[in-house]
Amino acid sequence: MNAPSESIVSSANVTQSDFEALFRADYGRIARVIARVVGDRSRSEELAVEVFLKLWRNPEIQAENVQGWLYRVAVRTALEELRRQMRRRHYERMLIWIRPRPIPATPEEIHSTIEEQRRVRLVLAGLKPRQAQLLLLRNHDLTYEQMGAILGLNPASVGTLLGRAQESFRKEYIKKYG
């Protein structure tokens, strides 16, 4: 245990001077823990600051285990960042399917666009009604809360159901059209 952190153990809650000492003593360690998980040093430093802000905003955290709390929150924050990055990559890949295409200029492009729309409609018609509804609502940029309210679903389950709907759409489309 570092010397500046030992003074924190004797107090019941973290004070401002103790917080500053703890920050100086443990910031580097917390940033390194996060960097090992996230793999991005600059992002890990930002996340380490967020971890210390959580400590600052929660003065009721008992001081005898502040370093353990910091470590747990750092690991949890790093894992949340990984999940956030994975979701972002997933949605960026999915944008290829729904990204607006330029207005067709030639008769061939017009025909191709109409044919693509027909294929999408046929695949949507073959899906379960709730899956098709989720995909259509998501295409209108509604939030999970809004989609849940419209369909009578728990907003926490909308993401899972939407992911399944996207996967079903992808499989059906590939099965029918290659």
SVG drawing of the C-alpha trace seen along z (x, -y; Angstrom):
<svg xmlns="http://www.w3.org/2000/svg" viewBox="-48 -19 52 39">
<polyline fill="none" stroke="black" stroke-width="0.4" points="0.0,0.0 1.3,-3.4 2.0,-5.9 -0.5,-8.6 -3.3,-6.0 -2.6,-4.8 -3.9,-8.0 -7.3,-7.4 -7.7,-4.1 -8.0,-5.9 -10.9,-8.2 -14.5,-7.1 -15.0,-8.7 -12.8,-10.2 -12.1,-13.9 -10.9,-16.3 -7.2,-16.2 -7.4,-12.4 -9.0,-12.2 -6.2,-14.2 -3.5,-12.1 -5.3,-8.9 -5.6,-10.3 -1.9,-11.0 -1.0,-7.7 -3.3,-5.4 -4.2,-7.1 -1.4,-5.5 -2.3,-2.1 -5.9,-2.4 -5.2,-3.8 -2.8,-0.8 -5.5,1.7 -8.0,0.2 -5.4,-0.1 -4.6,3.7 -8.3,4.4 -9.1,1.6 -5.8,1.5 -5.9,-2.3 -3.8,-4.4 -5.5,-7.7 -9.0,-6.3 -7.9,-4.4 -6.7,-7.7 -10.1,-9.2 -11.8,-6.2 -9.5,-6.3 -10.6,-9.9 -14.2,-8.7 -13.5,-6.1 -12.1,-8.7 -15.1,-10.9 -17.4,-8.1 -15.5,-7.9 -15.7,-11.7 -19.5,-11.6 -20.0,-8.7 -18.6,-9.9 -20.3,-7.1 -17.8,-4.6 -16.0,-3.3 -12.3,-4.2 -10.9,-0.9 -11.5,0.6 -11.1,-2.3 -8.4,-0.8 -10.3,2.4 -13.4,0.4 -11.3,-1.6 -9.9,1.6 -13.3,3.2 -14.8,0.1 -11.8,-0.2 -12.2,3.3 -16.0,2.9 -15.6,-0.4 -13.0,1.2 -15.3,4.1 -18.2,1.7 -15.9,-0.2 -15.1,3.0 -18.8,3.8 -19.5,0.3 -16.8,0.6 -18.1,4.0 -21.7,2.6 -20.4,-0.3 -18.5,1.9 -21.6,4.1 -23.9,1.2 -21.4,-0.3 -21.4,3.0 -25.2,3.0 -25.3,-0.5 -24.1,0.9 -27.6,2.5 -29.6,-0.5 -27.4,-3.5 -29.3,-5.6 -28.0,-5.1 -27.6,-8.0 -30.5,-8.7 -30.3,-6.5 -29.5,-8.4 -29.7,-5.7 -32.5,-3.3 -30.4,-0.4 -29.8,-2.0 -33.5,-2.7 -34.4,0.9 -31.7,2.2 -33.0,-0.1 -36.6,1.1 -35.5,4.7 -33.5,4.3 -36.6,2.7 -38.8,5.6 -36.3,8.1 -36.2,6.4 -40.0,6.3 -40.3,10.0 -37.7,10.9 -39.5,8.7 -42.8,10.3 -41.3,13.7 -40.0,12.8 -42.0,13.1 -44.2,10.0 -42.4,8.7 -39.0,9.0 -40.2,7.1 -41.8,4.4 -38.5,4.0 -36.5,3.6 -38.9,1.1 -39.0,-0.9 -35.2,-0.9 -35.0,-2.1 -36.9,-5.2 -34.2,-6.0 -36.4,-5.3 -34.7,-4.6 -35.1,-1.3 -37.4,-3.0 -39.7,-4.2 -39.6,-0.9 -40.4,0.9 -43.4,-1.4 -44.8,-1.0 -44.5,2.8 -45.3,3.3 -41.8,4.7 -39.3,4.1 -36.8,1.6 -34.0,3.7 -34.9,6.6 -35.4,4.6 -31.6,4.7 -31.5,8.5 -34.7,8.9 -33.5,6.4 -30.2,8.3 -32.1,11.5 -34.3,9.8 -31.3,8.5 -29.7,11.9 -32.9,13.5 -33.2,10.9 -29.6,11.4 -30.0,15.2 -33.3,15.1 -31.9,12.6 -28.8,14.7 -30.9,17.8 -33.2,16.3 -30.8,14.1 -27.3,15.2"/>
</svg>
